[in-house]
């Protein structure tokens, strides 16, 4: 099954796919390889793929754990489709067995939990303001919540991407390789200024490295994606709050305050407004109240009484 995978990697790199996406495809192909137990993709048929799909979604996966989530199944089947389309195009195989798979439409799942504004305040105020790690963590968390960034975007941010005067940050490593420029607030700016002046300067000066990353560890090295997640988990007041939850909280809280859905779409870097619209499903009562407050017909005194 892993035959010709190196050729696939080169093909994806040539097309400009991000390293994150490439590694995701290859990782999901390795999952399929372990299940299949064979190295030759020419032995795979449509029936094989349907059996693998049933295996991932079956409630009787006692040895492998519970059924996979919808998003995980979709991502694994997408990786398989990419692989076999590549093999068929290069004539490594005569027929693409994934051609007959039923399409699996994307489903915008609602976030399982979104922190309240009070919980977010508790998280942001938790880092110790007198310790270097606390100063860095506060700046990172404030920027994440203010700009709605993904943890990978935070980890890969460079000092040159930050414009404190304009309160803007440029994202070069967005999902799908997309770039965007997003604003952040005055509170995040103050936290970042303190981090740059006190903590980052000291850690950078005390290291032989000249790391361009914005957020460093005490050895002057850039933070990994996992370390960003650990910072969130270290300070969260509720175990249901996860690193990506800060992005959800940013979107939902701004929508509740009256921000336009198109602005939230640009802030988060969503290619489609349908993805952003899932947040409106989290507060239907708020939407009704906003409609009653702002719709001109509701302000007219001569409306028809029921």
C-alpha positions as semicolon CSV with decimal commas, in nm:
position;residue;x (nm);y (nm);z (nm)
1;X;0,000;0,000;0,000
2;X;0,288;0,239;0,069
3;X;0,432;0,174;-0,277
4;X;0,478;0,496;-0,477
5;X;0,405;0,712;-0,170
6;X;0,734;0,898;-0,218
7;X;0,623;0,987;-0,570
8;X;0,293;1,114;-0,429
9;X;0,479;1,332;-0,177
10;X;0,689;1,489;-0,453
11;X;0,377;1,548;-0,663
12;X;0,200;1,727;-0,376
13;X;0,507;1,937;-0,298
14;X;0,534;2,036;-0,666
15;X;0,171;2,152;-0,659
16;X;0,246;2,375;-0,359
17;X;0,055;2,178;-0,095
18;X;0,143;2,281;0,259
19;X;0,367;2,044;0,462
20;X;0,086;2,012;0,717
21;X;-0,160;1,885;0,453
22;X;0,096;1,651;0,297
23;X;0,176;1,491;0,631
24;X;-0,197;1,456;0,701
25;X;-0,252;1,268;0,375
26;X;0,044;1,037;0,435
27;X;-0,057;0,969;0,796
28;X;-0,405;0,863;0,689
29;X;-0,261;0,639;0,419
30;X;-0,053;0,466;0,686
31;X;-0,372;0,397;0,884
32;X;-0,520;0,229;0,576
33;X;-0,199;0,034;0,514
34;X;-0,204;-0,111;0,865
35;X;-0,565;-0,219;0,825
36;X;-0,507;-0,363;0,477
37;X;-0,192;-0,557;0,567
38;X;-0,063;-0,548;0,206
39;X;0,191;-0,333;0,027
40;X;0,053;-0,353;-0,326
41;X;-0,226;-0,098;-0,399
42;X;-0,319;-0,295;-0,710
43;X;-0,490;-0,547;-0,484
44;X;-0,738;-0,282;-0,359
45;X;-1,090;-0,288;-0,505
46;X;-1,404;-0,085;-0,450
47;X;-1,527;-0,359;-0,219
48;X;-1,206;-0,328;-0,015
49;X;-1,264;0,044;0,034
50;X;-1,627;-0,008;0,133
51;X;-1,516;-0,265;0,391
52;X;-1,265;-0,016;0,528
53;X;-1,538;0,248;0,547
54;X;-1,765;0,006;0,735
55;X;-1,476;-0,081;0,967
56;X;-1,421;0,283;1,062
57;X;-1,788;0,354;1,128
58;X;-1,893;0,022;1,284
59;X;-2,000;0,017;1,646
60;X;-1,825;-0,316;1,691
61;X;-1,464;-0,195;1,658
62;X;-1,389;-0,344;1,999
63;X;-1,016;-0,390;1,942
64;X;-0,959;-0,054;1,773
65;X;-1,184;0,157;1,993
66;X;-1,514;0,337;1,929
67;X;-1,630;0,447;1,580
68;X;-1,436;0,735;1,434
69;X;-1,585;1,082;1,412
70;X;-1,740;1,194;1,084
71;X;-1,456;1,438;1,016
72;X;-1,190;1,169;1,074
73;X;-1,361;0,922;0,842
74;X;-1,400;1,188;0,572
75;X;-1,034;1,290;0,599
76;X;-0,912;0,930;0,577
77;X;-1,126;0,854;0,273
78;X;-1,016;1,181;0,111
79;X;-0,651;1,079;0,152
80;X;-0,725;0,742;-0,009
81;X;-0,899;0,915;-0,299
82;X;-0,599;1,146;-0,352
83;X;-0,364;0,848;-0,354
84;X;-0,555;0,637;-0,603
85;X;-0,629;0,930;-0,836
86;X;-0,255;0,995;-0,845
87;X;-0,176;0,629;-0,919
88;X;-0,435;0,609;-1,198
89;X;-0,315;0,935;-1,355
90;X;0,045;0,810;-1,359
91;X;-0,070;0,472;-1,497
92;X;0,070;0,288;-1,195
93;X;-0,270;0,118;-1,174
94;X;-0,522;0,051;-1,452
95;X;-0,835;0,149;-1,262
96;X;-0,908;0,382;-0,972
97;X;-1,100;0,173;-0,714
98;X;-1,208;0,488;-0,526
99;X;-1,402;0,611;-0,831
100;X;-1,718;0,428;-0,726
101;X;-1,719;0,547;-0,365
102;X;-2,029;0,748;-0,275
103;X;-1,950;1,117;-0,216
104;X;-1,928;1,218;0,147
105;X;-2,050;1,578;0,168
106;X;-1,886;1,810;0,417
107;X;-2,082;1,861;0,733
108;X;-2,041;2,173;0,942
109;X;-2,046;2,029;1,291
110;X;-2,132;2,258;1,578
111;X;-1,854;2,301;1,834
112;X;-1,912;2,063;2,124
113;X;-1,845;2,341;2,375
114;X;-1,773;2,712;2,357
115;X;-1,636;2,892;2,662
116;X;-1,834;3,180;2,805
117;X;-1,692;3,530;2,826
118;X;-1,641;3,481;3,201
119;X;-1,449;3,157;3,142
120;X;-1,233;3,327;2,881
121;X;-1,156;3,606;3,126
122;X;-1,051;3,344;3,380
123;X;-0,821;3,176;3,128
124;X;-0,661;3,502;3,011
125;X;-0,602;3,627;3,364
126;X;-0,456;3,300;3,493
127;X;-0,090;3,333;3,375
128;X;0,133;3,483;3,642
129;X;0,219;3,842;3,539
130;X;0,546;3,835;3,737
131;X;0,697;3,528;3,567
132;X;0,846;3,514;3,218
133;X;0,642;3,210;3,120
134;X;0,328;3,381;3,244
135;X;0,405;3,697;3,047
136;X;0,454;3,494;2,729
137;X;0,147;3,280;2,788
138;X;-0,071;3,586;2,848
139;X;0,046;3,746;2,522
140;X;-0,012;3,424;2,327
141;X;-0,359;3,366;2,470
142;X;-0,467;3,727;2,423
143;X;-0,358;3,725;2,058
144;X;-0,526;3,390;1,994
145;X;-0,859;3,504;2,138
146;X;-0,844;3,854;1,990
147;X;-0,756;3,750;1,634
148;X;-0,922;3,406;1,625
149;X;-0,603;3,225;1,527
150;X;-0,546;2,853;1,494
151;X;-0,273;2,709;1,717
152;X;-0,061;2,619;1,412
153;X;-0,087;2,979;1,295
154;X;0,025;3,098;1,638
155;X;0,319;2,860;1,650
156;X;0,450;2,961;1,306
157;X;0,405;3,337;1,349
158;X;0,726;3,534;1,307
159;X;0,820;3,862;1,466
160;X;0,819;4,028;1,123
161;X;0,452;3,929;1,077
162;X;0,347;4,152;1,367
163;X;0,263;4,522;1,325
164;X;0,204;4,664;1,671
165;X;0,143;5,020;1,552
166;X;-0,141;4,917;1,319
167;X;-0,249;4,630;1,547
168;X;-0,239;4,385;1,256
169;X;-0,082;4,044;1,209
170;X;-0,012;3,869;0,879
171;X;-0,084;3,497;0,861
172;X;0,130;3,314;0,606
173;X;0,054;2,961;0,723
174;X;-0,325;2,952;0,717
175;X;-0,530;2,644;0,638
176;X;-0,483;2,542;0,277
177;X;-0,178;2,769;0,246
178;X;-0,395;3,082;0,239
179;X;-0,265;3,416;0,359
180;X;-0,461;3,685;0,539
181;X;-0,410;3,997;0,748
182;X;-0,616;4,023;1,066
183;X;-0,648;4,286;1,341
184;X;-0,610;4,241;1,714
185;X;-0,727;4,455;2,004
186;X;-0,563;4,697;2,245
187;X;-0,552;4,446;2,531
188;X;-0,365;4,196;2,313
189;X;-0,133;4,476;2,197
190;X;-0,042;4,567;2,556
191;X;0,027;4,202;2,641
192;X;0,244;4,159;2,330
193;X;0,442;4,477;2,402
194;X;0,518;4,357;2,754
195;X;0,622;4,013;2,626
196;X;0,851;4,157;2,358
197;X;1,012;4,407;2,593
198;X;1,062;4,185;2,897
199;X;1,051;3,816;2,811
200;X;1,129;3,759;2,444
201;X;1,418;4,006;2,455
202;X;1,574;3,822;2,749
203;X;1,525;3,473;2,605
204;X;1,655;3,577;2,265
205;X;1,957;3,754;2,413
206;X;2,044;3,456;2,632
207;X;2,044;3,216;2,337
208;X;2,290;3,147;2,056
209;X;1,994;3,111;1,821
210;X;1,846;3,389;1,613
211;X;1,498;3,244;1,589
212;X;1,252;3,458;1,389
213;X;0,946;3,309;1,559
214;X;0,728;3,543;1,763
215;X;0,669;3,306;2,052
216;X;0,977;3,140;2,202
217;X;1,062;2,908;2,487
218;X;1,323;2,990;2,751
219;X;1,597;2,846;2,525
220;X;1,524;3,087;2,241
221;X;1,352;2,824;2,030
222;X;1,016;2,860;1,856
223;X;0,716;2,689;2,013
224;X;0,575;2,377;1,851
225;X;0,204;2,335;1,774
226;X;0,177;2,090;2,064
227;X;0,336;2,338;2,305
228;X;0,080;2,602;2,209
229;X;-0,193;2,353;2,294
230;X;-0,028;2,272;2,626
231;X;-0,026;2,642;2,719
232;X;-0,403;2,662;2,667
233;X;-0,460;2,344;2,868
234;X;-0,234;2,470;3,148
235;X;-0,442;2,783;3,210
236;X;-0,795;2,674;3,118
237;X;-1,052;2,695;3,400
238;X;-1,258;2,418;3,244
239;X;-1,134;2,091;3,093
240;X;-1,394;2,124;2,818
241;X;-1,200;2,419;2,676
242;X;-0,957;2,306;2,407
243;X;-0,700;2,505;2,206
244;X;-0,927;2,542;1,902
245;X;-1,202;2,654;2,140
246;X;-1,044;2,999;2,172
247;X;-1,109;3,049;1,801
248;X;-1,471;2,939;1,846
249;X;-1,509;3,172;2,143
250;X;-1,371;3,467;1,946
251;X;-1,622;3,413;1,665
252;X;-1,926;3,349;1,883
253;X;-1,863;3,633;2,127
254;X;-1,813;3,885;1,847
255;X;-2,129;3,769;1,672
256;X;-2,322;3,806;1,995
257;X;-2,191;4,162;2,024
258;X;-2,330;4,243;1,680
259;X;-2,035;4,187;1,444
260;X;-2,121;4,122;1,080
261;X;-2,094;3,758;0,972
262;X;-1,884;3,860;0,670
263;X;-1,628;4,025;0,899
264;X;-1,604;3,706;1,107
265;X;-1,551;3,508;0,786
266;X;-1,257;3,731;0,688
267;X;-1,115;3,725;1,040
268;X;-1,117;3,346;1,064
269;X;-1,004;3,294;0,705
270;X;-1,302;3,084;0,600
271;X;-1,326;3,039;0,223
272;X;-1,702;2,994;0,241
273;X;-1,957;3,188;0,451
274;X;-2,137;2,857;0,512
275;X;-1,855;2,752;0,744
276;X;-1,890;3,069;0,948
277;X;-2,269;3,041;0,961
278;X;-2,249;2,743;1,199
279;X;-2,187;2,990;1,481
280;X;-2,526;3,151;1,428
281;X;-2,687;2,818;1,520
282;X;-2,542;2,845;1,870
283;X;-2,754;3,137;1,979
284;X;-3,095;3,142;1,805
285;X;-3,244;3,336;2,095
286;X;-2,986;3,609;2,047
287;X;-3,070;3,628;1,677
288;X;-3,440;3,665;1,753
289;X;-3,369;3,943;2,001
290;X;-3,148;4,122;1,746
291;X;-3,422;4,089;1,484
292;X;-3,677;4,240;1,720
293;X;-3,439;4,522;1,807
294;X;-3,309;4,619;1,464
295;X;-3,562;4,520;1,198
296;X;-3,748;4,836;1,085
297;X;-4,083;4,661;1,068
298;X;-4,059;4,574;1,437
299;X;-4,017;4,944;1,521
300;X;-4,339;5,049;1,348
301;X;-4,630;5,125;1,580
302;X;-4,903;5,036;1,332
303;X;-4,814;4,670;1,308
304;X;-5,094;4,412;1,306
305;X;-5,175;4,264;1,643
306;X;-5,228;3,892;1,658
